Amino acid sequence: MLLDHLNAKLEAIAAKSMTRVLRVAETGTAPHQQVRGVDGQSRELLMFCSNDYLGLAAHPAVAEAYIAGVRRYGTGSGASHLISGHSAAHDAIEKALAEFVSPEIPHARALYFCTGYMANLAVVTALGDAGADIFSEELNHASLIDGTRLAKAEVKRFAHRDVAGLRALLAASTARIKLIVTDAVFSMDGDIAPLDELLALAEAFDAWLIVDDAHGFGVLGPQGRGSLARFGLRSERLILVGTLGKAAAVAGAFVAAHPTVIEYLIQAARPYIFTTAAPPAVAHALLTSLALIRTEEGEARRAQLQRLQAQLRAGLDALTSEYPQLGWQLASSDTPVQPLIIGDNAATMRLAARLEREGLRVSGIRPPTVAPGTARLRITLCGSHTAADIDRLLQALRAAAQDFAAELAA
Ligand SMILES: *Cc1c(COP(=O)(O)O)cnc(C)c1O
């Protein structure tokens, strides 16, 4: 019966030490957060695992705009966008986002989605219909992969950052529609796709480039316009997915592209059509969050991120060269996602648990999320961390390295 079947599966997950556990946050997203642990005890943790990269989730102006949005529009949208759920706030944030990314995508139109997961599913399934070829990066986010599984198109995977491999696949394709699909910043590694080379291939082979910039939007490039802007790209062949629950600190996502692409998504994308529109207040709050991202406030927070990143990398660099016997490796990343590769699953989880006992929360990431033998601490930074916060993390890691090295020697 079902329950026996599920219990057996749960036991198999536990046997591999792969059980995931929910934690309960008792205060808002911020570097210092009150969290109820697995043992039921509540304690304050210094967090290095949220994607609130600019620290805007705790910004009073965004909160005020959220409240104002509720006062004006009420709590829910009441229906899907095409019925009666599309509010003036949704319309305004779509226009603001389109204008914001227009240096990269000429004449862009933008479409708001409830989540990034749905936006990715929508773009890949609606554009990847029968007769199309989808060229998909192997380290793409699960939502893009799920999109390719649902799409009627033929799917060809290319290896991580393998431009030559992609070129060969494109050259061999006879499909009328060709879609290259990639994350911009890879979420478990923090490295950036060679978007300039991918776009050059798209131009050369009459393909389109779909870029998921979940971790770059708000953080990278001039005004935080994201990874496309960081590379200085500009093309009508770009289809950008940006998420709005990470650096933008509220919720949802957008697709920005040529107006014809967007018009087609409105007509055909099922994750757009068959769901209730997000509360208008969410879109209203995003107007303020976007204004902060693109002006001095965002600039200052991005500058702070750069300082923290340099401080963390210098510290981890010193640590990994001091204890080469541990085999720890600092990933090459120029983004707020800074993985420390430990290698062994058990060692990674032991390290994460030890940090948590010391009041620091960093997520340990194991296969199959990452390749076997590359289990890691995924350290994420936030513009409202301080230099002292980074020091505390470095000191805790140093003490752990000392103990791990002593164990090895014993
Ligand atoms: C978080 C994330 C998504 C999903 O966005 P949500 O708004 O959280 O659903 C999509 N792609 C990448 C790369 C992500 O990191």
The ligand as an SDF file (V2000), in Angstrom:
LIG
                    3D

 15 15  0  0  0  0  0  0  0  0999 V2000
   15.5180   30.3480   -7.2570 C   0  0  0  0  0  0  0  0  0  0  0  0
   15.7360   29.9900   -8.6810 C   0  0  0  0  0  0  0  0  0  0  0  0
   14.6600   29.8320   -9.5470 C   0  0  0  0  0  0  0  0  0  0  0  0
   13.2360   29.8020   -9.0680 C   0  0  0  0  0  0  0  0  0  0  0  0
   12.7780   31.0520   -8.7010 O   0  0  0  0  0  0  0  0  0  0  0  0
   11.6020   31.1450   -7.6300 P   0  0  0  0  0  0  0  0  0  0  0  0
   11.0790   32.5200   -7.7750 O   0  0  0  0  0  0  0  0  0  0  0  0
   12.2460   30.8670   -6.3120 O   0  0  0  0  0  0  0  0  0  0  0  0
   10.6000   30.0900   -7.9990 O   0  0  0  0  0  0  0  0  0  0  0  0
   14.9180   29.6490  -10.8880 C   0  0  0  0  0  0  0  0  0  0  0  0
   16.1870   29.5750  -11.3370 N   0  0  0  0  0  0  0  0  0  0  0  0
   17.2470   29.6820  -10.5180 C   0  0  0  0  0  0  0  0  0  0  0  0
   18.6240   29.5930  -11.0880 C   0  0  0  0  0  0  0  0  0  0  0  0
   17.0590   29.8790   -9.1660 C   0  0  0  0  0  0  0  0  0  0  0  0
   18.1040   29.9640   -8.3590 O   0  0  0  0  0  0  0  0  0  0  0  0
  1  2  1  0
  2  3  1  0
  2 14  2  0
  3  4  1  0
  3 10  2  0
  4  5  1  0
  5  6  1  0
  6  7  2  0
  6  8  1  0
  6  9  1  0
 10 11  1  0
 11 12  2  0
 12 13  1  0
 12 14  1  0
 14 15  1  0
M  END
$$$$
